[in-house]
Each structure stands twice: as C-alpha cells, then as structure tokens.
Amino acid sequence: MKILVCPAGSHGDVLPLIGVGKELQHRGHQVHVISNASFEPLVREAGLAFTASSAAEAMTALLNDSGVTDSMTGLALIAKGVMESIGPSHEVLLREMEPGRTIVVGSSFALATRLLSETHHVPSVTLHLSPSWFRSDHVAPSLGPLGHLAWAPRFIKRGLWKAADRRFLDPLFTEPFNRIRAGMGLAPVQRMLHEWIHQADLTLGMFPEWFAPRQPDWPRHLVLTGFPLYDHGNAGDTLPADVEAFLAAGDPPVAFTAGTANATSHAFYAASAQACGLSGRRGILLTQDARQLPATLPAGVAHFSYVPFKALLPRLAAFVHHGGIGSTSQGLLAGVPQLIRPMAYDQFDNASRAVSLGVASQLLPRRYRPQTAARALDRLVADRQVQRRCHQVAGQTRGCDGIHAACDAILRLNPGG
C-alpha cells in the first residue's frame, strides 16, 4: 500500500506524523511525506521519502513574525499559509497517488488531503494532535484565560461557536477555501472548522481519553489513540555530550522553551534566565534561534539549540514551556513538574488539562516575570503531591502507544474502495 503523509505546522506538529509514517513503513508500506522544505532533514533522518510542497523561507518568515504568538493576528497568518499550501500540496499528491492502493494522511490543516479524497476517491485520514480541535456544548475546549466555560449554559456555548465562525473563522478559512474548491468544481462547505474538519474517512484524536474525556457531541466516528510520543527515533534516547556534561555538573536543572512555532520570545528567555538566578536553580534554555537569548547568561544557565525531550526531561527538576501538545505530553511521559505559559491556540486547553491532572501550574505571559516565575518554580518543585501525581500520570502515559494505535486504525481502511 502507498501512504502519502502531509504534516502541516511547526516542528512539534510535524514530528508525530513522521513517527506515524515511520511505523507504517516498518509494517511494510510505501510512505511518502509531503511538507515544507524545512522538514526534509527530519523526514530523511527517519528513512522516509520526501517532497517539498513549499519553500523553507515561507516557514522561516512565519516563525519570525511576532504576530504568530497572538491568537487573533496569528490566525490570519496561519490561514494565509494554509491556503497558499493547498495548491502545491495537491499537485504533489496527484503526482504521487496510485489509484486503488493509496491512502492520504494529513494533520488538521493539511486540507489538500481532503480535496484529493473528494476529487479522486482516495481514502483520507485526519490526525488532530490536541483535544482543542473538538468543539463541545458540554465541556468546551479552553481557548483563552476564560477556561472551559463551565459556567455557561449549552445554548450560550453553541451561540459562541456560531459567532466565532461568522465573525472570525469563516472569513479567514471557509471563504478562501470555498474559492479553491470552486476552482476544482467542488461544492462549498459550511463552517468548515465546526464539523467538516472532522469528516475524513478516518478521524483520529492523538491523545488518551483520560487526558481529554470524550464529550457526547464529539464526532461519533472519532478514534482516540493516545499521545504520539515520537522524538527523532532512536536518536531521541540519547543526549549530546555537552548536555550530558552540563547535567552531571550539578543539581537537576529547569529547562525552558517557548516552542518551535515562533522565534520572537526574547522577553521569555530573559525572564527565565533571571528566574534561575533568583531561585538559585540551574537552567537550560532551549531554542534553535539564539537571537532570542540575552547577550550574557548567568552562571549555571546554559543554552542548547535542540535536545531530545524523551532523554532530557526525566533529568530535570521542572519543565517550563508554552503548552504545545508535544511538550505537554512529553512532560507527562517524563513525570516532571510543568510550569506552563500558554500564549495562543491549543496551549490554554493543554495547560488547563495538565493543571487538572495535578502535574502542572499555569502562568500567563503578562505575569511571567523573573520574580513570579521563580516563586512558581519553588512552589512546584517543593510540592510532594505534584511529585506523586507526576509519577502516577507518567505510568498512564507509558501505557498508551498512540503511534501504534493510529497505524492500526489507518491500515483498516481499504484503498480499493
């Protein structure tokens, strides 16, 4: 069978689909990954075929735009990138598909896979990495500081979804997408981020039910798999020598990352470095763009461009991050206390769920200052109940293999119709 895999998003969005592709290839299938050119080294590292659908410069420009970390301005930037990627991705998919033996697998915004499914009757799979993709009039996803809207009656939540679509999301996503569909002779869709986004032949939620309990109004055909805890394959099990040397030189440090979806977190890294000094803790600042760092780092604070989370996080006293689902789930697996500083998108929802599990604290960006971060870390690391819950949740996380479960579900599809 030939399986075309289309990851869309940043490094943390792409890695899980590479992991799925690698496992499918291990099971004897022909896998071809189609994504932004900046991810070619990751795909080749996994031993998979690759074709670029857009230039690396497009991803670099997005990550360097300070607006990308704001839910409102960032959505417009993301929508523009998503729509521009559809045509080139669809062309590659058309070229690589083989009728009767092809399945297409895409992440949430890999919309070209859904178009190929409609135009050429190729079975399509959509992988949603975080539970915030699933709207509900019961327990709504937390999309900001207001939380899950537990206080609101269901009719109010239903009205809020409609208002959000009409005012913001349809103009950004549905309307330009329908223009693309019209050019292909396809009928328009309505409120595409409400139900249409979940109507692939197979829709997977790549998280366990204990992290986000299934709601009565979630899609009935949805399959929950567990977290896709892929981290650069076998390379994710070992640490670079310089990282190992730093860890061996003192007490377990705190690691800080603003994620891979932006390169404009200068204030976060400056405050984090100062928080280490105030709390007397050693620290690791993780970013591939060193321009975000202070010119001089305090003693006991080191910078590393990239370190595999699976190997690093179990060695930490605490993990401070933005609340991306990849960082959150790797923190759960490692059993490390988490201080989460959500900025936009699914990050508030992931943070809220980690806090509810008793393994994390949340600090909003406007309150993330050296003193408040140092105090939050002191409380988190000293809390024995948090330590116990981290250990318990780590055992739960190890018990569910999202990549294998996803591949099992994908391979039950019949590409021959």
CORMO-V111390 format. One line per field, one symbol per residue. ss: DSSP state (a for helix, b for strand, c for the rest). phi: phi as a letter, one per 30 degrees, with the letter a starting at -180 (. if undefined). A space follows every 10 residues. Layout:
ss: ???
phi: ???
This chain:
ss: cbbbbbcccc aaaaaaaaaa aaaaaacccb bbbbbbaaaa aaaaacccbb bbbbcaaaaa aaaccaaaac aaaaaaaaaa aaaaaaaaaa aaaaaacccc cbbbbbbccc aaaaaaaaaa ccbbbbbbcc aaaccccccc cccccccccc cccaaaaaaa aaaaaaaaaa aaaaaaaaaa aaaccccccc cccccaaacc cbbbbccccc cccccccccc ccbbcccccc ccaaaaaccc aaaaaaaacc cccbbbbccc cccccaaaaa aaaaaaaaac ccbbbbccca aacccccccc bbbbccccaa aaaaaccbbb bcccaaaaaa aaaacccbbb ccccccaaaa aaaaaacccb bbccaaacca aaaaaaaaaa aacaaaaaaa aaaaaaaacc caaaaaaaaa ccccccc
phi: .cbccbdbkc edddeddddd dddddddjcd cbcbadddce edddedicdb bdcadedddd dddcdddddc eddddddded ddddddeddd ddeddcdbei bcbcbbdecd dddddddddb hcebbcccdb dddcdadccd ddclddidhd dddddddddd dddddddcdd ddcddddddd dddcicddcc hddcbedccd dbcccdaddd dbedcecded ddcccjdddd bihdddcbce dddeddddda dedccbbcic cabbcedddd ddddddddci cdbbccadcd dddddbcdei cbcbdabedd ddddccdabc adjedddddd ddddicdbcc cdcahddddd dddddddica bcbdedcdbe dddddddedd ddddddddde dddedddddb cddddddedd dddcddi
